[in-house]
């Protein structure tokens, strides 16, 4: 796979109008099942628990959002058409949103109280 990715810019040229990163010898996209089979072989060889290739997408999105990467950036990187899809699927992993909202609400109440009392 590394060889395919490394050689991709020099192979195919104009015969790769789709801008693919990995291709087979004639410049066409690889069979998805074959690609998944290679991935499964690498997973086994590395001694990892079974995981589907598609699961890496979710793992990336979850880890990125949990570490504070902006949802718009994650949404674009995983190919969602709009940010709403990403928010629906991954809102539960976004750190501190609820706590941050509560702290801001408390700060607003405190500010209003200070203003009301003329302090």
Protein Blocks (a to p, Z undefined) as FASTA:
>chain_A
ZZmmmmmmmgoplmlmnopabdcfkopacdfklmmmmmmmmmmmnopacddfklmmmmmm
mmmmmnopafklmmmmnopabfklmmmmmmmmmghklmmmmmmmmmmmmmmmmmmnoZZ
